[in-house]
């Protein structure tokens, strides 16, 4: 295993200590969801027909649900990679 992989596995070991729910909330909903929400609102402001409360609500729901999926998928990928590495060592 190369040095980069060792570093990534060490980082994941530390990150996974926060637990799956906190990871999904922070990296999925807060980080990914917030970026998606703000970007999609900007797209509506500049290229759409403007922003209404219904559009804000819709985008917020999509951001939360998408963030949950993103967080769960990235948790699964990182955990799988971490377990595979630790089985070999």
Buried (B, 14 or more C-beta within 10 A) or exposed (E): EEEEEEEBBEEBEEBBEEEEEEBBBBBBBBBBBBEBBEEBBEEBEEEEEEEEEEBEEEBBEBBBEBBBBBBBEBBEEBBEBBEEBEEEE
